[in-house]
Amino acid sequence: MKKTFLALTLVFLTAAAFAQVNTFSIDSSKLNKSLTLVLDTIYKADQGSRYRAQDLSKAKATAAQVDSAIKAAHIADSLNIIKVTQIIDKYGWLGPQDVGMNGSQALFLVIQHANLATQQKYLPMIRTAVKDGKTLSSNLALLEDRVNMRQGKNQIYGSQVFRNKSTGKMCFYPIANPDHVDERRKTIGLQPIADYAKLFNLTWDVEAYKRDLPEIEKAAKLL
């Protein structure tokens, strides 16, 4: 059965170099069934562990309970990365056309949650996957920002937030040229940053952000 899959990017490059990729034509009869099953299981492990930690935090569970859930997520990550890198190194990047949407997203999510060295290793492959229409362009934006953040560079698309240790408030990690962030987000398939900010109970005001940026940059160096 062939179907078109539309992915809505509510996330969880030089932008002009990449076309926006958010739809896929998937023929279920052509999927690699065994790999799809393996990757679906990995997807559930990755997301399930994080949802449990979030649910406990929202329910105002004890710090020990939340820490235990976070530790479980890290353990899942350490197991998942071994499986995923073995699959990628053997088969290359598998798109939704190969292993279904969840299966392909499992590859990305595990890399997104890996260490910096692993992210840097597979970033070129994910860039190529976007050009080949085998992963969401928004995935690339998230990983580009995550790698830049870990390297102490400004992010491009405004996908990364952090908690300021001095104020205890969530804020956007330093963004390059924030006046044009929405233009870059649009080219890659991300929603306006004002809408994205609401997911973290933040209000986006570019002038206020630019005014606060020196303090945000200082706080970011403490991460």
Helices and strands as residue ranges (DSSP letters): E 2-6, G 15-17, E 23-27, G 28-30, H 33-58, H 63-91, H 96-112, H 116-131, H 137-150, E 161-163, E 170-172, G 178-180, H 181-188, H 193-198, H 206-220
